[in-house]
Amino acid sequence: MYTSQKKELLKNVVIIGLILLIAIVSTRYIYFKYKQERNVDYSSESLNIVFHEKTGSNITLDKVTPVTDSVGLSSKAYTFTITNNRTEPVKYKIYINDDINTILKDNCKEYLIGKEYIKISIKENNKENEIYTLSELPEALLLDTEIEALGEKNYSIRVWIDKDTTIPNGSNLHYHGTINVEEG
């Protein structure tokens, strides 16, 4: 009788162990599959640029809800990481351009939100947010900076409609843009 209880206990431990092993392996597989789908690589010669959203470098603002800057700073972030592969500093520029391909594909040029109503913020690593109106960016240049040798910088960009807009809430106007990082 004592050996049959021992066999039953051993059998239960083995079954529970197999279930835990399957759960751990499955969870790890799902996590890394999801992580790889989210990271979109736009690398150049010297820089590795990885966007952490499924949309990659594309920005879409399709809900017209004018908000204050404090609410806009808590909206959806477009995040990416820039890594320098060289042993010397590299200069680069970050632009926010209209996504012409999406605008032409959707045939929506007449439904675009005016750039004077679109607010944008950029935050590098743990620094403060810098807030701009899209129309005040010369040649769509958001940031002109440099990354140290073998360095890495994380950015988050947020886009929202300025609270002082004359566009009615819930309008069918929208914005399509792209984040472009250029070396040099």
C-alpha positions in Angstrom: 0.0 0.0 0.0 2.8 2.4 0.8 4.5 1.8 -2.5 1.3 2.4 -4.5 0.9 5.8 -2.8 4.6 6.6 -3.6 4.0 5.6 -7.3 0.9 7.7 -7.5 2.8 10.7 -6.0 5.7 10.2 -8.4 3.2 10.0 -11.3 1.5 13.3 -10.2 4.8 15.1 -9.9 5.9 14.0 -13.3 2.6 15.1 -14.9 2.7 18.5 -13.1 6.3 18.9 -14.2 5.4 18.2 -17.8 2.5 20.7 -17.7 4.8 23.4 -16.2 7.5 22.7 -18.8 5.0 23.0 -21.7 3.6 26.2 -20.2 7.0 27.8 -19.8 8.2 26.8 -23.3 4.9 28.1 -24.9 5.0 31.4 -23.0 8.6 32.0 -24.1 7.8 31.2 -27.7 4.7 33.5 -27.7 6.7 36.3 -26.1 9.5 36.3 -28.6 7.2 35.9 -31.6 5.2 38.9 -30.4 8.4 40.9 -29.7 9.8 40.2 -33.2 6.5 41.3 -34.9 6.7 44.6 -33.1 10.3 45.5 -33.9 10.7 46.9 -37.5 14.3 47.5 -38.6 15.2 50.5 -40.7 19.0 50.3 -40.4 21.6 52.4 -42.3 25.3 51.9 -42.7 26.3 53.3 -39.3 23.0 53.3 -37.4 20.6 50.5 -36.4 17.1 52.0 -36.3 14.4 49.8 -34.7 10.8 50.9 -34.5 8.9 49.1 -31.7 5.4 49.4 -33.2 3.7 47.2 -35.8 3.2 50.2 -38.0 7.0 50.8 -38.1 7.7 54.4 -38.9 4.2 55.3 -40.0 2.1 57.8 -37.9 -1.7 57.8 -38.2 -3.9 60.4 -36.5 -7.4 59.5 -37.4 -9.5 60.7 -34.4 -10.1 64.4 -34.2 -10.2 65.0 -30.5 -8.6 68.3 -29.6 -6.7 68.0 -26.3 -4.4 69.9 -24.0 -0.7 69.3 -24.1 -0.7 67.4 -20.8 -3.4 65.0 -22.3 -1.5 64.8 -25.6 1.7 63.7 -23.7 -0.2 60.7 -22.4 -1.4 59.6 -25.8 -0.1 56.7 -27.9 3.7 56.8 -28.4 5.6 55.8 -31.4 8.9 54.4 -30.0 12.2 53.6 -31.6 15.8 53.0 -30.8 18.9 54.2 -32.6 22.1 52.4 -32.1 25.5 53.6 -33.4 27.6 50.7 -34.9 30.7 52.8 -35.3 33.5 53.6 -32.9 33.1 57.3 -33.7 30.1 59.7 -33.2 27.5 59.8 -35.9 25.3 62.8 -36.7 21.7 62.2 -37.7 18.4 64.0 -38.3 14.8 63.0 -37.4 12.1 64.2 -39.8 8.3 64.0 -39.7 7.1 63.9 -43.3 3.7 63.4 -44.8 3.1 59.8 -45.8 2.5 60.4 -49.5 2.1 56.7 -50.4 -0.8 56.3 -47.9 -2.4 59.6 -48.9 -2.4 58.6 -52.5 -3.5 55.1 -51.8 -6.4 56.3 -49.6 -7.1 59.3 -52.0 -7.6 61.5 -48.9 -5.7 64.7 -49.7 -8.7 66.8 -49.1 -9.3 65.2 -45.7 -5.9 66.0 -44.1 -5.7 68.0 -40.9 -3.8 71.3 -41.3 -0.3 71.1 -39.9 -0.9 74.2 -37.7 -3.4 72.1 -35.6 -1.1 69.1 -35.1 1.1 69.0 -32.0 4.1 66.7 -31.8 6.4 65.9 -28.9 9.7 64.0 -28.9 11.4 62.6 -25.9 14.9 61.2 -25.8 15.7 58.6 -23.1 14.9 60.3 -19.8 15.0 63.9 -21.0 12.1 66.3 -21.0 9.5 66.3 -23.8 10.0 68.9 -26.5 6.7 70.0 -27.9 6.2 71.6 -31.4 3.4 72.4 -33.8 4.0 70.5 -37.0 3.8 73.7 -39.1 6.7 75.3 -37.2 9.2 72.6 -38.1 11.5 73.9 -40.8 11.5 71.3 -43.7 9.8 68.9 -41.3 13.0 68.6 -39.2 12.2 67.4 -35.7 15.7 66.8 -34.3 19.3 67.3 -35.5 21.7 65.6 -33.1 24.6 63.2 -32.7 25.0 59.8 -31.1 28.2 58.9 -29.3 30.4 56.0 -30.5 28.7 52.7 -30.0 25.9 54.5 -28.2 22.1 53.9 -28.0 19.3 56.3 -27.8 15.6 55.6 -27.2 12.9 58.0 -28.5 9.2 58.3 -28.1 7.1 60.6 -30.4 3.5 61.5 -29.6 1.1 63.3 -32.0 -2.2 65.0 -31.1 -4.6 67.7 -32.1 -4.2 71.1 -30.4 -7.0 72.1 -28.1 -7.3 75.5 -29.8 -8.3 74.1 -33.1 -11.4 75.1 -35.0 -11.9 71.6 -36.3 -15.0 70.0 -34.8 -14.6 67.1 -32.5 -15.3 63.8 -34.3 -14.5 65.2 -37.7 -13.4 62.8 -40.5 -10.2 64.7 -41.0 -6.9 62.8 -40.3 -3.2 62.8 -40.8 -0.7 60.3 -42.3 3.0 60.8 -41.5 6.2 59.0 -41.3 9.2 59.2 -39.0 12.4 59.4 -41.1 15.9 59.1 -39.6 18.7 60.2 -41.9 22.4 59.9 -41.2 24.6 62.9 -41.7 
